[in-house]
Amino acid sequence: MFLRLLSDVRWRAANPKWRRMTCSQRSTSSTAEPHPISLPAQAQVVICGGGIMGTSVAYHLSKMGWKDIVLLEQGRLAAGTTRFCAGIVSTARHVSIELKMADYSNKLYQQLEQETGVKTGYMKTGSISLAQTQDRLISLKRIASSLNVMGIPCEIITPKQVAQLHPLINIHDLVGAMYVPEDALVSSANVSLALATAASWNGVQIHERTSVSHVSVQKGRVTGVETDRGQIQCQYFVNCAGQWAYELGHSGEEPVNIPLHACEHFYLLTHPLKEPLPSSLPTIVDPDGRIYIRNWQGGILSGGFEKNPKPLFTEGRNQLEIQNLQEDWDHFEPLLSALLRRMPDLEALQIMQLVNCPESFTPDMRCIMGESPTVRGYFVLAGMNSAGISYGGGAGKYLAEWMVNGYPSENVWPLDLKRFGTLQSSRTFLRHRVMEVMPLMCDLKVPRWDFQTGRQLRTSPLYDRLDAQGARWMEKHGFERVKYFVPPGKDLLDLDQSKTFYKPDWFDIVGSEVKCCKEAVCVIDMSSFTKFEISSTGDQALESLQYLFSNDLDVPVGHVVHTGMLNEKGGYENDCSIARLSKRSFFMISPTDQQVHCWAWLKNRLPDDSNVTMEDVTWKYTALNLIGPRAVDVLSELSYAPITPEHFPSLFCKEMSVGYANGIRVMSITHTGEPGFMLYIPIEYALHVYNEVMNMGQKYGIRNAGYYALRSLRIEKFFAFWGQDLDAFTTPMECGREFQVKLEKGMQFVGQEALLEQKQNGVYKRFTMFILEDHDTDADLWPWWGEPIFRNGRYVGKTTSSAYSYTLERHVCLGFVQHFDEKTGEELVVTTDFINQGEYEIDIAGQRFQAKAKLYPLSSLFTHRRRKDEVELSGYQRE
């Protein structure tokens, strides 16, 4: 049967008559219709794009009370990628916010037909994700744990149960599967039309056959759009142009970078079987086979994500409406072979069509939403990575909340446009990256995996030197950062290919780096940190920063302040260190991925008419973290200056000479809780200072170290990091940092009212440390992040970061604990007694491990190493 079907496919591809017939069936273009209704001269919001994203944004904005909205579509509604979408609504997602968007979409689509009268084709079929390997099954179990605690029914099933749910599936190579009974199928185009219908009833004006040529901007704000039918003045513009979003972003007076790129995406449609498939048959997702299979009008629809994708439209804008692209049966053959292996009983199957349509992908496989960092009022929702129908409802809801309220109701930082910089918008970079991204849609993603394309884009001046010493690299915001250093004699290739959910092969390497940090001295290149200089001719810089930051920055010159940059809800928009260089000059250090977000946040809030200047000096300084008890010896010998605590107290900054180099900014801070110094070195001196440090440090046992060691050190010291533990919905009061807030000093700052309310009423979640008790590091699955936390058998939160503590010889997880009333589900205040009096478990891929919960780190244990059975899990002290 396999050969018969393949030969049939090859005949179809070669036969001119077949080609002419299918081309005529696909030719759906029509002449442009006249426009009976003229465009309005102005509107509050203009949305570009009439697919699932644009109609969802219009629907949700109108539901929230905004009526003065115009939606423009260059062709017909839902005639873009939405028209060719496979219509699978799946909640099985690794990223929490994507899971929430998909769950909301599913619930929205379920009631949309009743709300609008437009048939959406909604059918709750369920989905089955197959596992051919144990690692794949572990990955599914981790997803299942997240789904279950969110109230989405889900279970891990056996191959025999798969056969019972879908009799046509070949189960001989399966080790298990995940069944999500409430996943669904829809007609994507009809869902868009239903959303458009509801939006129209709520006052939204919809104009088809109207192209946006560019967006007008004045003083950094959207003022209007130019179309082929005239101009519309507006306050907000929403780019939902799908695969055209990149070009549209660059067509404005002020370019907006939207890093996405289209690839060809193939799926097969068949005629009904002799015995048509039941419409309720579950959708099959076979990631190891790289395919998905769903029922389609009694036959099947099957597509996938091949290993060798075909990017397209690199040169620029394509046709007005998306037509089916050229068939390529040779390219589709590996997916077809996988389909026949999974469903071998398709002897009577007749092929109707091979669909080839463009699909947009982003550099990190997550969609793009949010406001432009360079143009106020310019919002984006695009780059769905072939999950547009799953995300459409939820993504439109969150963006509408963002526009109306100033922020969405969930933490959407993983999807925020500002996570990217201009460097990710190179067409060459995007073309190469999406060729990697599309296969990764199905590849097994174990913890700490890294992209391989678009690398060595931003590097420290020390890159080649560190690489020659065995550095293994990861990438953050386009910047190369060291994970760890492979000692001489180790097999580099084996370490690079070591991918597991269990104890990794780099375990002992990182352990030796941690040991050196604690007993001698290590150097970590941390040049990727975001670095700003903020100054003024008068006191304006201090006055502005005092209002925008939560801690008191009016400190003596040379002092370093750790502070949050909070929003009106008291949540962390940034967590940073600021050194006062002079009375009117400040040096600000932030996480690597804050470069775009923090710049935009400050620029939008600093007074327009002030003489405050802000400069991004990230590229000007190489940053070396000198960690360990012998760091003071190395630095004092190199600088010929006293580095004792009396002369150089904690959280102090001083410009010094190191070796022959002048102007080195030295700070007594390591971001780990260990003793040491951060050296901010002008880049022209970087290699010299590094060589001097390494040479001088030889007698003190110096060695290089990487970020994996840093992670272990900071987690065992209960240090929270922004982007992992802290976000825009986390306040200082919830993570034990009230001592870093100037509430008692009578000074106004952003977020003050929210923090005062929390101080009076208590907090509803609490940052907590967990030490796993019955966990076998060698044999058990490791916690990484995102594991559910249970208190007395009830779900109370998730871990935000995890690491093995080489000091405690146990795993340490950090996460937030919430308190819900057992009867009503009402959120209650989390008290110290609530934390201390519970029995806790951490769920790792469905297996629960007992854990001790503490609110303060084990400071007394960090002075010397103890055996595991000697560790006393009490006597925690505030850091």
N, C-alpha and C positions, 0 to 999 in steps of 0.2 A: 504493500500500500504506500509505503514511504517513497519508493521509486516512482510509482504511478503518479503520485501527487507532485513530486519534484519535476518529473518530465512534463506534466501538465503545465506547471508553472513556467518552465523554460519555453514551452511551445507558445504560451500566451505572450511572453516577453518578446519572442522573435516574430510572431505572426502579425503582418501589417494590418490585416482585417480586424484583429482583436484590438490593436492600438487605436485604429480609427474609431471603433465602436465606443471604447471607454473614454476616449477624448471627447467625443460628442456628448456622452452622458454627463461629463464633468463640466461642460461649458455652460456656466450659469450666469455669465456676465450680461449685463443689460445696460441700455443707454440711461444716462442720468435723467431723472424725472424733474419737471419744473418745481420750483419752490413756492408754493402758494402762500406760506407764512414767512414774513421777513424776520430777520434776527432782531432781538431787542438791542437797544443802544447800550444798555448797561445791565449788569446783574451782580449779585453778591459773589456767586461762585460760577465758574465755567469748568466743566469736566470734559476732557478730551478722551474719547474712547467709549464705544457702545457695546463692549463685551461684558463678561461677567463682572469684571472689576469696576468698570465705570458705572454700570447700572446698580451694582450693590452699594457703591458710595452714594449715588443719588438717592436710592431707596432709604438708606439709613440717615442721611442728612435731613431728608424730608420728614422722616419719622421723629427726628429730634427737634423739629420745629423750624428749620431753615427752608424757606419756600422759594426764595429768589435765586433759582438755580437753572442753569442752561447746560444741557448735555449735548455735545457735538460729536457726530460720527461721520467719518470721511466717506464711508460706504453705506451699508445697511446695518441695523442693529444685529449684533451677534454674528456678523459675517467674517470675523477674523478668526483667531485661533479657537475661540469659544465654539465656533460652528463645528470644528473637527474634534473637539474634546471627546475622550472615550466615555465620559459621564460616570466615572467611578468615584463615589464619595467614601473616602477611607480615613478613619481616625487613627490608624496605626502609625504614629509618628514618634521619632526620637526626641525632638525638641518640644519642650513643654508648651510654649506659646503656639506652635504649629498644631499640636494636639488640641488645644483649646479652640483654635480657629476652626478646625475641621469638625469638632463636636458641635459648635454653634451652627455651622453651615448645615450640618445634617438635620438639626432640629428646625432650622428656618425653612429649609426646602420641604420638610415634611408637612408644614402647614400652609405653604405658599399657594398651592392650588386652591385651597379653600378660601384663602384671603382674596385672591385675584380672579378666580374663575379660569385662569390660563392653565391648561394641562401641562404639567412639568415632567410627566413620565416617572415620578418618584416611585421606587419599588424597594422596599427593605428586604434585601437578599442575604445580607451578611457577607463576610469575606473570610477566606482561609489563606493564611500566609504559610508557605511550605518551608521546611528545613531539611536540607540534604546532608548537613553536617552538624556536629554537636555545637560548634561555635555559633553557627547560625541559630540554633535552637536557644542558646544562651541569650543571644541578642533579642530574640522574640520574647523570651521570658522577662527580660528587663522592660521591654515595651508593655507587656501584659501587666506587670506590676504597676506601672504608671496609669494604665487605663483603668484598672480595677479600683485604685484609690480615688480616681476622679468620678467614679460611679458609672463608668462605661462597661457594660457586660463584656467579659473576655475570658477565654480559657485556653490553656495549652492542651492539645488533644493528641491522640496516637494516630499512626497511619491508618489503622483500621477504622477509626472514627472519621477520618478524611474520606475514605471510600464510602462510608455510609451516607455522608452528607453530599458527596459528588461522585456517583458511581463510575463516571467515565475517566476518572483520574488514575493514572498509574502510580502506585504507592511503593513499588519495590525498592526504591533508593531513598526513601524518606526515613528520618529518625523521629519526626514529630511535626507539629504545626501549631499555629495560633488561630483560633476561631473568634471572630468579632461579629456576633449575630445581628447587630444593629447598623452595620455599614449598608450602604444603599447604592442604587443606580438612578440616574436622572437623564433627561434630555437637556444637555447643557444650554443649547440655544433657547429652548423654551423657558428654562429657569431665568435666563437673562431677560427674555421678553416679559415674564411675569414680574420681575423686579422693576423693569421699566414701566410697566402698566401701573403698578402700585405707586411708583414715584410720580408718574404723570397725574394720577388722581390727587396726589398731594401738592400739585402745583408746579412740578418740575417741567420745564420746556425741553422737548427733545427735537433735535434737528438732524436729520440724516443728510447724506451727500454734501457735507460741509467740512472742509479741511482747514485745520489750523496751520498757519504758516510760521508764526512766531509769537512769542509772549513779550509784551511790553513791560519794561521795568524802569522805575525811577527811584533814585535814592535807596536802592537795595530792596524795593518792594514791588510786587506785582501790581500793575495798573490796568492791564487790559490784554486782549488777544487780537491778533490780526487773522482773519479767515479769508477764504476765497469769495466770501459774500459780504465782507465788510468787517468793521471793528466792533468789539464789545468791550466796554470798560468794566473792570471787575476788581474785587479785592482779593479773591482767592482763585488760583488755577490748580486743577488736579490733573496730572499726567497719568492717564490709565491707557496709554496707547500701545501696550503690549510690546510686540517686537519692534515697533516704531518708536518706543519711548526714548531710546538712546539718541536717535537723530533729532527728535522733537526737542529733547533737552538741550542739544547743541545749536538749535536754530534760533534761540532767543537772543535778546540784546545782551543778557548776562548768562553765559552758558551754565547749565546744570548738568553735572556728571551723573549718569544713571548707568552703572556698569552691568550690561546684559548683552547677550549675543544669541542669535537664533541657530538652531541645528535642525536638520531634517528628522522628523519623527514618523516612524512607520507603524501601521497596524493593518491587520487583515480582516476583511468582512466576508462571511460565507452565506450561502443560501441556507434555509432551514434544513435540519436533518430529516430523514424519512420519518422519524418520530421526533418532532420538534422538542427542543430542550425546554423544560419548565421555566417559566419566567422567574420563579423564586430560587433558582439554583444559585448557590453562593459564587461570588467572584473568586477566582484563584489568582494568587500572587506567588510566583515561583522565582524569588530573587536569585537563587543559585543557577537557575536556568535563564535568568534575565528577562522573563516574560510575565505578562498578565493575561488572564482569560476571563471573559465575561459572556453571559448570554446576550444574544442580540437577535431579536425577532425569530426565535426558534433555532437560529444558528449560533455562531460564535463571533466575537470580536476579540482578536488577540494581537497584541503588540509587545514592544519591549524596548530595552535600552542596550544597544549593541556595544561591543568593545571598541569599535572603530567608527564613531559618529562622523557625520558630514556637516560641518558648519556651512552656513550660507548667508548671503547678503552682507558679507564683510565690507563690500564696497559702498554700502549705503542703503538708502530707502528702496523698498521693493514695490510690488504692485499695490493698487488701491485696495482691493479686497483679496483675501487669500483664496487662491484656487488650489486644487490638488496638484502637487508638484509631480514631477516625472517619476514613474514607477522604476524601481531598481530591485528586481527580483534576486539578482546575485547578492546584493547587499543584505537583503532580508533573509537569505537562506539559512544562516545560523539560527535566527530566531524561529524560523519555520521548523527547522530540525528539532529545536527544543520543544516546540509545541507538539510535534508528532511523538516525541518521546514521552511527553506528559499525558497526551490523550491519543494513544495508539489505535483506538477503535473508530477512527474517522474515515473509514473506507469510502463511504458514499458521499463524503463532503464535497460540495462544489463551491469553488471560489467565486465570489461576487466582485470583489475589488481589493486592490492593495492601495490603501490610503497613505499618502506621503504629504505631511503638512509641517510648516515651521513651528517650532516650540522654543520659547526663550528660556535661557539658563543664566544663572548668576555665578560670580566667582567662588562663592562658598556654599552653593546649593540651598540657600535660604532666600525667600522673596524679599523685595525691597519696598519699604513704606516709610512715610514720614515727610517732614518739611526739609526743603533744601537748606544746606548750611550757608549758602551765599545769597539766596533770594527769599525774603520773607513773603509768606503767603503762597509759595509755590510748593505744592504737595505732590507726592509720587506714590503710586501703587502699581507695581509691575514686577516682571521676572518671577513667574510662579513655578518654574522648574517642573513643568508637566503636572502640577497639582492645583491648577487654577480653580477647578470646580470644587475641590475639597476645601480650599481656603477662602473662596470667593465671599461667602456670607460673613465669616468672622473677620476677614481682612477689611472688608468694607465697613463693618461696624466699628472696628478699632480706629480706622482712619477718620471716620465721621466724628467719633468722640474726641479725637486729637484736635480736629478743626474747631469743634463747637466749644469744648471745655478747656482746650489748651494742653490736654494730655489724655491718653487712652486709659481704660480701666484696668489694664494689665501691663506688665513689664514687657515691652516690645523691643528692647534694645537689640536682641539677636537679629531683628529684621530692619532696624533703623538704617536709613540711607546714610547717615553720618558715620556708620562703622567703616565706610569706604573713604579713601582719599582719591585725589586725581590720578594717582599712579595706577589704579585699577581700571581706568577708563581708556587705556591704550587699546586700539583695535587689535593689534598683534597679540597683546597679552590676553584679551578676551577670547580671541579665536583659539589660541592654544589652551587656555584654561577650560573652556567649555568642552573641548575634546577630551579632557580628563574628567570633568564634572559629570557628563552624561553617563558614562559607564559606572561612575561611583554611585549613581542612583540605586544600583543593585548590589554593588560590592559590599562585602562585610566590613563594617566600620568598627574596629576594636578601639579601645581607649588610646589616646595619644597618637592617632594616625595623622599624617601630614600630606598636604598637596605636594605634587612633584613638579608641576609646571609653574611658570612665572616666578621662579626662585632666583636668589642672588640679585634681587632688585634693589633693596636697601641694605647696605652692609656697613658694619663698623670698619674703621681703618685697620683694625686688628684681625679682620676676617681671615686673610690668607695665613697669618701667623698662627692663629688658633686652629684653623683647619689642618695645618701641617702637624699639629700636636694631638690630633685625634678627635677634634670636636665633631659631634653629631648635631645636626641643625634642625630647628623647627622654625616656623614663620609666624609672625604676629604683625598684622597691619602692614604686610609687605616687608617687614624687617627680619633679617636672619638673627636668630637667637640660639645660644648653645643649650642643648638638653643636658649633655654630660660629655665627658672626655673618655674615649676608649684607651685603656692602657696599652703599651706596646705588647704585641703577642696575641692580643685578642682578635677574633675573626670579625672584621667590620661588616662583612656581607651578612653573616648570620644575625648580628645585632640589628641591622637595618630591616631584616625580614622577620624579626621576632615580633609577632603580633598575637596577643592573647588577652583573655579576660582574667587570667590567673596571674601568678607571680611572674613578672617579666624577667628577661635575661639580663637587663641592666641593673637588677636589684643590688648586687654586691658592689658594682661600680659606683652607684649613687651613695651607697652606704659608706664607702671609703671617703667620698667627697664630704659627706656630712661629718664624719669623724674628724677629718682634717679641719673643718670649720670650727669644731668645738674644742679641738686640742692644740691646733697650731695656727695656720693662716691660709686662706684661700682667696683667689681672685675670680670674680664673676664679671664678665662684660655685660653691662646693663645700659648700653648706649641707646637702646630703643625707647627709653623713657621719654615722654613728651616734656619739653622744656620751654617755658615762656619767661620773658623778662617784661615786667610791667613797671612803668615809671611816670613821673610827672615833674613839672617845674616847681609846683607848689605842693600842697597837701592833698590834692585831688586823688592821687593814686591810693593813699591810705584810706581816705574817706570812702571811696568807691569799694575797695576790697573789704573794708569793715562791714559794709552792708551786704556784699555778695557772698561772704564766707562766714561760717558759724563760730569759728574760734577767734580769739582776740589777737589781731596782728599788730597792735601797737606795742611792740616789744622792743627791747634795746637792739641796736644794730648788731648783727652777727648771730642772732638767735633764729632757730628754726621752729616753725609751728606746724603741727599736724592738724589739718582741718578739713571739714567737709564743705563742698559747694552744694547747697541744698536748694530744692524747689519749694514752692509755696506749701506743699504738704509735709515738708520736713524731710523728704527723701533725698538720697545722695545722687546728685547729678555728676559728681566727681568726688574723689577722695584723694587728697594731695598733701604735699609738704611745701611750705613757703618759707624761704629764707629772706630775712630783711638785710639787703646789701648796704643800704644807706637810708637816710631818713625818707628819701623819696623814691627808692628803687627796691624792687622785690624780684626774687628768682623762684619760679613756681615749677615743681616737679609733679607730673601726673602719670598715670598708667599709659602704656604704649598706644592703646586703641582710643585714647581720649583726644588725640591730636586735632581731629576735625570737630568733634562734638564740643569739647571744652572751648575751643576758639570761637565757635559760633555762639555758644551760650554767653560767653563774656562780651563779645562784640555787640550782641543784641541788647545787652543790659548796661553797658557802660554809657555814660552820658554822651550824646552826640556832640555837644558844644564844649566838652572839656578838653584839656590838653593832656589827658592821659594817653600814653602810647603803650602799645603792646606789640612785642616782637616774638615770633616763633623762632627760637634758637636751638631747636632739637638737633639740627644738622651741625651746629657749631661746636658741640661738646661731645667728647667720648666720655662715658661714665664707667668707672671701675669700682666695684664693690669689694672692699678689702675686709674680709670677715675672719674673726677668730681672736683668741686672746693674745697672739703674737703680732697682730696688726699694728698695735701701738709701737712695738719695737722696730718694725720695718719702716713705718712712716717717720718716726723720730730720727732714725739714722739717715734717711734720705733727705730730710728737711733741715736738719741741725736746729730744730726748734723743740721746745718742751711740749709733749703731747699728753702730759699727765692730766687726770680729771680736774685738778685745780686750774690748769692753764687751758684745758680744752674739755669743758663739761659736756654732758649729753645734750643733744639737740642744739649744737653750736655750729656755726659756719665761719670759716676764715680763709682768706686768700693766702696761699703759701707757695713756696718754691719746692719742687720735688725734682731732685737731680739738677739738671741744667735749666729746667723749664720753670718759668714764672707764671703767675696768674692762675694757679690751680685752685679751684674752689673745693675745699675739703669740708665735709659735713660729718659730724659724729652721729651717724645713723646708718643702719644696714637693712632695714625693712624685714628683719628676721627675728629681732630680739636678742641676737648675739652681739658681742662687742665688735667694734670695727668702725670703718669710715667709708663714706662715698666720696670718690674723687671725680670732679667734673673738670675735664681736661680739654683745652682748646685742641681741635682735631690735628693741627700741625705738630703738636707735641705728643700725640697719643702713643705712637710706637716707642718713642724715647722713654716716656714715663713707664710704660708697661715693661720694657726691658730692664729699666732700673729697679722696678719693684720685684720682678722675678729674680734678678741677680742678687739683690740684697736679701731677698727672702729665702734663698737656698739654705742658709744656716738655721733658719727657723722652720724648715719643713714645708715651705710654700708649695702649692699646686693650684692648677686651674680647677674650676668647678662650673656647673651649669645650673639652669633653672629648676631641674628636678630636685636638686639638693636644696635650693632656696625654698621650693614648695614644701618639702618635708619639714624644714626648720620653722617656717612661718606658721604652718598648720599646728604643729605640736605646741607652739607658743600661743595658739588661739588668736592669731592675727587674721583679720578679715581683709580680703582684697576686693576692690571694686571690679564689677563685671563678672565676678564669680559668687561672692557672698553678699556684696552690697549692690544696690540698684536704686532706681528712682522711687521705689516703694518701700525702702528700708530707711529708718531714721536712726540717729545716734542713740536715742533712748532705747531702741529695740536691740542694740548690739553692744550695750555696756560702754558707750562712749560719751555719756553725759558730761564727763569731766573735760571733754574737748569742745564744749559749747559755752558761750558767754552769757548764759541766761541771767546770771546774778549781777551783771555789770551795767545794766540799764541802757544797753545799746541796741538799736534796732538792726535786724538782719533778716534776710529772706528765710522763711520757714519758722520764724520765731513763735508765731501764734500757735502753729500746729504742735511744736515741741512743748510749749507751756501747757497746752491741753493734755498732752500725753503725761507730762509730769504730774498733773493734778489727778487725772483719771486712770492712769496706768496704761500699759501697752498690751496689744492683742497678739503679739508674737515676740519671741525672745531667742536671740542668737545663743546657741548652746554647743558645747563640745561633747562628743561621744567617744568613749574608748571601748572598742570591741573586746569582749571577754572570752567568748568560746569560739573564737575564729582561728583557724589554722592557716597561717600565712603561706605555707608551702602547698597545701592541698585544697584549700577552699577558694571559691571565687573572690576576687578583690572588690571592695567598694571603690568607685571612682568619683561619681557625683550623680545627683538626681535619684538616690535610693530613698524609698519611703521610710519614714520614721514612725514607729508604733509605740504608744504609751499605754500600758495596761491593756494591750490588745487592740487599741483604737488608733486609727491613723491620725497623726497630729502635724505632719510636715514632711519635708524632704531635705536630704543633705545637699549642700551647695558646693562643698569641696571635700576631698579625702586624700590622705597620704599615709604611708607607713612611717611611724615614728621609730627611728633607729635608737633613740634614747629609751623609750618605754618598751620597745620590742613588741609593739602592738599597733594595730591600725587606729588612726584617729580620724573621725568624721566631724565636720562642722555643718550646722544646719539650723533652721528656725523651727521652733515648737509653737503651735497654736493650741487654743483651748476652746472646745465647742461643747455646748450643753448637750448631754446625751439624749435628751428627749426632744428638744426643739431645734437643735442644730445651731442655736444662736451663738455668736462669737463672744467669748468671755475674756476678761483680763487674765493675762498670764503672770502669776506671781512667782517669787522665788520658791515658796513652799510647793507650788504646783510642779515646778521643775524637779525639785529635790526628792519629792515623795513618790515619784512614778517609777515603774519598772519598764525599761525601754528595750526595743528590738529594732535592728536595721534590716530591711528586706533587700537582699541581693539576689536578683533574678528568681524571686519566689521562695528563697530560703531565708529564714529569719535568724539573726544572730543577736545574742544578748549584748547590751551595751550599758556602760555607766555614763550618766549625764552629769555634766558639771558646767557651772557658769564662769569659772575662773581657771586659768591654766595651772598645771602642776609645777609651779616655779621651783619648789624645793627639790624636784627631781632632776632639774637641768644642771645641777652643779656636779653631779657624778652619776655614772652609769650603774644601774642595778639589774639584777636578774628579774625576769618576768614574775616569778612567784614571790618576789620580795617587794614588788611595787605596792605601796599603800595608796589606795584610791581615795584618799581623804586629805584634808589639810590644804585644799586649793587656796591660793591667794590671788588677789588682784594684781595683774601685771603692772 
